[in-house]
Amino acid sequence: MLWACASAISLAFVSFDYVDRWQVVRTFHGLELLTYCASVAILTAFFRYCLEIWSVRRTRLNAVGAILIAFAFVLAIIQRDFVTRYGVAFDPAFASANVTGIPTQRGFEQRMFDAVGFLVIFTIAAFAVLVVARLLVFTTPRHLASSMRRGALIGLLFPVLVGVVFDRVSSRAPPFYAQAMHPVPLYLASLGADLAGGYWLIAREYPDARKPEPVPSIRSTAKGSPPNVVLIVGESIRAVDFGRDEATWPGARRFVFDEMRSLASSTAVSTGVLFTGLPTTTSRARANAAPLVFDFAKSAGFHTALYSAQTLLFGNNGRWLDGAAIDRFVSATSFDPRVDSRVGSDDGLALDLAVRELMGFTREPFFGVVHLSNTHFPYKVSADETDLPTGIVQGDVVRSRYERSVRLERENVAAFMRRLRASAKGRHTIVLFISDHGEQFYEHGSFSHTRSLHEEEIRVPAWLDVPDGLLTTDAVKALEQATTSPTTHADVLPTLFDLLAMDERDVSTYRTQMPGRSLLRAPPESSPPIALTNCTASYYCEHPSFAVLHGRRKLVAPAVPPGEQRGKDGRVLVPTTYECFDLDKDPQEKEPLLGGCKDLEPTLLDLEKAAKVAQRAR
């Protein structure tokens, strides 16, 4: 009878799992199917132990069984919310990819619940199970209570032990598909991976759950309906390799910004600047409360959408979207549950879905973001490539893969633009393309990105494709001037404000907090230096990097050698030897100027103080 009841409970849990994850579960085969069945058996045994505890005569353990089943019930709800958001359940692989699962105060928030909400749901579930328990007639002699306590403990800890083993084994060999378990033991296994890998630190090294402040209604300055706007964000694309694409379409003009630079060489930091318009020195509290571009667009009456080929689970980057006003949201794990976390899902699929929906049934006006990912290491070179390199490939091989990947990206974006411009909506849709950062191939002693703030890692391609008649004459003149002037990621959101025809009176309070300017307006006579760094209050600083950009001058703090990046107290080490470069005369940053950037040193010192403050806050 105990086994029958436990099996019935497990069957209910499995049924809900299939309803939520049917696209994933139906792909299980061989070892994966066997693993899933084994996890269900573990879950059933766990429920049986709980029922035994219920049935012990006249002991204080009766409520324990109900509480444990209620705990499993709450974990199922948490996993279901995770599946709704990402298309997959939280698993040990995501735990090791910097998504915390430990139920600390921030852990609750990162599992989509705050502490109060968790306790409320848990209490309701425990009470419901206790009521059901009163209706059961199981009775077990009291002298068996001790053995049952041991059994229940084993049943609870076994999934956690599975997670510990998984974490240790997967670090040495390619793991089996981690999703091939029921979500409840899978979650407990993830806690084991957290404990084994020390990933609980993620809660204080990566974003918290965001609660953006509400944006009041924004009026439009457009005479009729404002234009639609699509922002395409590339990944790790260098301006020099992407090329100066001036492709035009009948009735449209393209403005190519030759001197666009990111304020960081990290996707997380760069997208923070692009989506909030705030500087890299923004405090953690302000970053968590700042509205995103989607919030502004929604308040201005736009339908909002995000099509992301990025794995938002990596580094808790999905937390940036908490509370954002996004009407349509698709991410990498929604496109492909078995996605490689490094290159994401296929960019072609993301662009195809975006153009089909935006040019199809999506209401106007709309603001859409397409976030690409395939040009991240190890660089996807064809749409059907699945056997990606697992380690760092040296020399000409890795550079060749990168160049092929960038060419494929150009083809994908060009196909998107052809379909968009051929549609009726495309005639009044503006497209802005920009990369999050660049990529280094040992030009300054390192590979990939986040290692430094030299030109290879921050100079990025950017262009604005505008149908005729959508911009004023003054805006066109300003854009023409901006194509050859120094511009940065900080200019993107102010530019979007103007492209979306937002009334200056309604966004002026926000614009005063942004260091950038709108590229649709004449540039100011002078502008202050702007800070560049990968070390912010919201993200873990793996490679300390600091720089200051002022026009075409840049003051760079050389990267700290590996092994010396953090002091004995764990805080970021900030280099004290600076190099000044004239980017006009020395675009490859080979010949530092002596004493050419003395006026920029105070700003760089302020960056050092900001990094130390951020470390203390953690």
N, C-alpha and C positions, 0 to 999 in steps of 0.2 A: 504493500500500500504506500509506503514511504517513497519507494522508487517510482511508482506510478504517478504520484502527485508531483514529485520533483521533475519527472519527465514532461508532465503537462506544463509546468511553469517554463521549462526550457524550450518546449515547442512554441509557446507564446512568444518568448524572447527571439527565437529563430525566425518566426513569422514576421515580426516587426522588422528584424534586420533585413530580411529579403525584400520587404516593401521599400525600405529606405535605400538599400544598396544593391538592388537587383542587377544593375548593369555591371557591378563588380563581381557579385557572387556567382553569376551565371558563367563567368570566365574561368572559374576554378576547375582544375583538372589534375589528375595524378597526385603528386605529393601535396599540392595546395588543397585539394579536396580532402585528402586524408588529414591534413593539419586542421582544417576547419572542423571536421567531424570530431577530432580529438579535443578541440577547444570546447565544443558543445558537450562532450562527455565530462570534461572538467567542470563545466558550469552546472551540469546535472548533479554531479557528485557534491558540489558545493551546496546546492539547494537541498539535497538529501540531508547533509550534516545540519543545516539550519532547521529542517523539519524535526530532526531527532532532538535537537536542543529544545525546540518547542514542547516536545512531548514528554520531557522528563517531569516526573511527579514532584510537585511541591518544592521547586528550587528557584533560585533567583535567575536561572539561565533562560527561563521561558521567553523573556523579552529580548534576549540577545539574538536569538534566531530571527525574530521579526526585524530587528534593527539591521542585521546583516543582509537580509533579503531586500529591505528598503534601500540599503546602500547600493546593492546591485541595480535596483530599479532606477535610482538617481544617476548612476553611471551610464545606464542605457539612455536616459534622457540627454545627458551631456554629450554622449557620442552621437546621438541623433542630431543634435544641434550642430555638431562639428561636421557631420555628413551633409546637412543642409547647406552649410556655408562653403565647404570645400569639395564635396563629392566623394570624400573618403573618410574613414574613421581615423582617430588619433592612434598611432602605432609607434613601436620602438624606433623605427627608422626616422620618424618625425621628431621623436625625442632627441635623437642624436643630431638632427638638423636644426637644433636650436629652437625647438618649440617646447616650452616647459609643460610638464604634466603634474608636477608636485602641487598638492592642494594647500599651498600657503595662501595668504590673503591675496597676493597678486596672482597666484596660480588659479584660484577660483575665478578671478576676473578673466584670465587667459583661457579658461575652459568655458567661456561664455556665460558665467554666473558670477554675481557678487556674493559675498559671504551670507548676507541676509537672505537672498533668493535661494541659495543652496539649502540653508537651514529650514526655510519654509517648506520647500518641496520635500526635503528629507523627513520632516516631522509629519507631513500629511501622508507620505508613503508608509512610514513606520506605523502610524495609527491605523491605516487601512489594513496592513498586514496583521497587526495585533487583533483586529476585529475578526478577520478571517480565521486566525488561529483559534479563537474561542469556539468557532463552529466545528473545528476538527476534533476527533475523538481519539487521537493517538495517545497512548500512555506507555511510558517506559519506566522500568524500575529505577529508583533513585541511585542505586549503587553503580549504574552504568554511566552516570553523569560525567565522571572523570575521563573515561575513554572517549566520550563524545566531545568533550572540550578539546582533547588532543586532535580528534578527527576534524573538528571545525577549524582549528588553527592550521592544520595541514591544508585543508581545502581552500583557505583564504590565502595562505602564503605561496601555494604552488604556482599560481599565475605570475606572482612577483618574481619568483625564482626563475621562471621561464624567461622573463624579461631580462634578468641579469645575465643568464646564459646567452640569450639572443644578442645582447649588446657586446659581450666578449667575443662570441664567435663571428658576428658580422664584421667586426673590426679586423678580422684576419682572413675572411673568405667571403665571396659574394653570397648574401643571404637569400633565403627563399622569399617569396612574395609576402611581405609582412602583413598585408591586408587579409590573408587567408586564415583568419581566426574570428570568432564571434567578438563583437565590439566590447563586451564587458570584460572577459579575461584579457582581451587585447589592451584595454585601458590599464588594467592592473600590471600586465607585462610591460607596458610603457613606463609605469612608475618604477619597475625594476630596472629598466634601462636608464631612467633618470638617476636612480641611486648609484648604479654602477658607473655611470659616466660623469657624475657631478653636474648634471644639467640644471639643477635647481637654481644655479647662479644666473641662469638666463633671465629669470624674473626681474633681476635688477640690472642686467646688462643690455636688455632689449626693451622695446616699447611696452608700456602698460596698456591697459584697456583705455581707449581714448573716449572722452566725452566732450565733443566740440560744442562750443557755445552757439546758440541759435543765431541765424542771420536774418535780420528783418527783411521785409519785402523790398526788392530792388526795382526801381522804375527803369524803363527803357528809353533810350534817346533815338531809337529808330523811328522813321516816319511811318513805316508799315511794320510788317513782321521782321524781327531781327534775323540775320543770317544764321544758318547752322554752322557749327564749328566742330572739327574733329582734330584731336591732338594725338599724333603717333609718336610714341617714345621708343627709341631703339635701345639696344643693349651693347655696351662695350665697343662702340663704333668710332674709329678714329676719322677725323675729317680728311686726312691725307689719303686714307684707303677707300673711303666711301665715294670720293670724287665730288666734283662740283656739278651736280646734276641740275641742268637748266631745262629739262624736258617741259614743254608747254603743251597745252590743249587748246583747241579752238575756243575763243572767248574767255581765256584765263591767262593770268600772268604769275610767274614764279619769282619770288625774291629770295636770293641765296645769301645767308649771313656768313661771310667768310671768316669772321673772327669771333665766333661763338665759343664760350668756354663754360664748363661746369664749375661749380664751387666745391666739388669733392670728386674723388675717383671711386666712390662707393655708391651702388644703386640705392641703398636705403637712404643715405643722406641726400643724394641728388634728387630723388623723387620727393623727399620732404620739402626741399626748396621749390621744386616745380609745382607741387600741389598746394603749398601754403604761402609761397612768396616770401617767407621769413628767412632771415640769415642763418648761417650755420651755427652761430653763437647763441641761438635761442635757448632759453631754459627748458628743462623737461616739462615743467608745469604748463608753460605757455604753449609748447608744442602739442601737448595733449589736449589743450583747450581750443587750439586754433582751428577755424573752419577750413575745409578743403575746397578746392576749385569746384567740386561737385555741389557743395553747399551753396556757394555763391550762384552757380548756374541755376540750381533749383529755385532759389529765392527770386531769381529774375524770370521765372516762368518756363525754363527749359526742361525738356525730358533729358535725363542723364543716364549714361551707360558706360560701363567699363568692361572691355574685352581684354583679358590679360593672359598671355602665354607664360607668364612668370609663375613660379611655384611660391605662392604667398605664404606657405607654411615655413619656408626657410627664414630663419632669423626673426620669426614672429612678425614678418613684414605685413601680414594681413591685419595686424592690430591697427595699422594706420587707417584702415577703412572703417573702424568701429564708429557707428553713429553717423557715417557719411550718407548724404542724401543721394543714393544711387538707385535708380529705378530698375536697371537691368545690369546684372553682374555675373560674369563668367570668368573663371580662372583656370589655370593649367590642369589641376586635378579634375575639373569638370569636363574638360576636353578629353583627357586621358588619365584614368586613375593610376596607371603604371608609369607615369611620367618620370623622366630623369630630372632630379631636382636641380641639376646644373644648367641644362640647356632649356628646360621647360617643355611645354607642349609645342606642337608644330605651329610656327608663326603664320604659315599659309592658311591654316584652319581658322585661326583667330581673325585674320584679315578678311577671309571669305565670309565668316559669320557676321562680322561687323558690317560689311558693305551690303550683305543681303538684308539684314534687319534694318539698318539705318536708312538705306535707300528704299526699303519696302514698307513694312507696316508701322514703323516707328513714327509717332506724331511729331510735327514740327511746332516750334523750333526745337532742335535737339543739340546737346553737347555730348560728344562721345570721346572716350580715350581708348586707344588700342596700344597696349603695352607689350612689346615684343621681347624675345628672350633667346632665340637660337644662336646669336652671335656671341654668346658667353662661352668660355672655355668648357668643354673641349671642342666647341664649334660644330654645329650641325651643318653638313655640306650637301645634303639632299633631303627631300621631304620624307623619304621612306627609310632613312638611315636609323638603325636601332643599335648597332654594335659600336658604341662610342668608346673612345679610349678612357682608361680608368686612372692613368697617372699623367704626370706632366711630361709632354713630348718635347724634346729639345730641337733646336736648330731649324732647318728649312722645312721640316715636316709640319711643325706646329704653325709656322708662318703661312705655309701653303693652305693648311686647313682653314685658317682665319680668313685669308683672301677669298677662298671659295665660298665660305659661309657668308661673307659680306656681299659677294656677287649674287648669291641666292636671295639675300634680303632685299637687295635692290630690285630684283625681278619680282619678288612678292609685293613690294610697295608699289611698283609700277603697274602691276596687274590690278591692284586695289584702286589706284588712281584712274586707270582706264575705265573700269566699271562705274566708278563714282561719277566721273565727268560725263559718261554716256547716259546717265539717268536724269530724270526730270528734277529730282531734288538736288542733284550735283551741281546744277546751274546756280544755286544760291547756297552752296556749302563751301566754307573755307577750311583748308587743311594745313596744319602746322606740323612739321616733322622735326624731331630733335633727338639726339642720343643722350642717354643718362651720363655717360662718361666715355673715355677712350680706353686704350689698351697699350701696354708697354711690352716691347720685345727686346729688353736689355739695353735700350738706348741710354738709360741711366742706371744700369746695374741690377735691374729686377725684371720680373715677368708678370704679365697679367695686369691687375689693377689693385687699388687700395694701398699700394706700396709707397706712392709718392704723389706729388702734385705738379710734376713736370708736364710739358705740353702734350706728350704722347698720351697721357692719361686724362687730360681735361679739355683739350681742344676737340670739339665735336662738330659733326655736320648739322646744319639747321637750314630749313627753308620754309617759306610761307607761300602757298598756292591759292590765289584769290581770283574768283570769276570777275569779269569786267563789270564795273558799275556798282560794286558793293562798298567801295572805299571813296572817301573824299579826296580831292586833289592834294590837300595838305597832308593827308595820311600817306598817300603814295610817295610824295616827296620825302617825308620822314623815313619811310621804309627804304627808299633808294639810298639815302644817306647811311642808314643803319647797315646796309649790306657790306660796307667797307669799314665800319667803325667797330671798336671793341664792344662786344655785348656779352652778357652772361645769362645763366639760368634764372637769376633773380629778376630778369626783365620779362620772363615768360608770363607770369600771372598778371602783372599790370597790363601787358599787351592783350591777354585774353579778356580782361575787363572791357577794353575798348572794342575788341572784335565782337564781343557778345552784346555790345551797345548798352552797357550798364551806366546808369546815371552817376556822374561824378559825386553828386551830393550824398548818394547812398553808400558809396564805397570809400569815401575819402578817409574815414577813420581807420580803415584797414590799410589803405595805401600808405599812410604815414608810417606804418610799422615795417614797410617793405623797402629794402635798399635799392631795388631795381626801378626801372622806368618803362613806360610804354614805348614800344618801337614805332607806334603810329603817331608819335608826337615828336616835335623838334627836341633834340637833346639839350640838356642844361649846359650852361657855359662851363661849369665845373662839377665834379662829383667826388665824393669822398672815397678813400681806399675801401676795398671790400675783402672780407676774410674768407680764406679757403681752408678747409680742414676736413678730415675724416673722423675727427674726434669730437663728438657732440655729446650733449647731455642725455640723448635718447638711445644711443647705440654704443655697443662695445667697440673700443678703439684697438683693433688688432695691430695696426701698423701706424704708430704716431706720425702724423704728417700735418704740417702747418705752412701756410703761405699767405701773402697779401698781394692783391692785384690792384694796380692803379693805372688805368689807361693801358699803355703798352709796356709798363714796367711791372716786374714781378720780383718780390723778395721771398725766397724759398728757404725753409729750414730743411737741410739734408736729412734724408731718412735715417733713423737710428739703426745700426746694424742688428741683425737677428740675435736674440739672446740678451740684448742690452736695452730692449724696448720698455721694460718696466723695472722700477727700482725694487729694493728689498721689501718695501711696504706695499708693493703691488700697483703703485700709481704710475701713470704715464710719464715717461722721460721725455722732456722737450729739448731738442737740440739747441745749442746756444751759438753755433756757428752758422751764419746766414750767408746766402748767395744772392746777389742782385743781377737781374738780366734785363736787357733791352730787347723785347720781343720783336721789335721792328727790324733792328739790325742783326739780331742773333736769335732767330725763331727756333733753332734747335737747342738753345741753352747750353752752348759749349764754352762760352767765354764770360765768366762772371765779371761784373763791373766792381771796381774797388770804390767803396764809399758812395755808390750811386743811388742808394735807397735809404739813406739815414733817416729820412722823414717817415719812412714806413715801419721802422723798427718798433716804435711804441705800439702800433696796432698788432704786430706779431707778438710782442710781450703780453698784450692783453689776451691773446689767444692762449698763451701758456697759463695765465691765471684762470681762464675759463675752463681749461682742461682739468686743472687741479680742483676747482670747485665742483665740477661734474663728478670727479672721482670721489670726493668727500661725500657728496650727496648719495652715492651708492653704498 
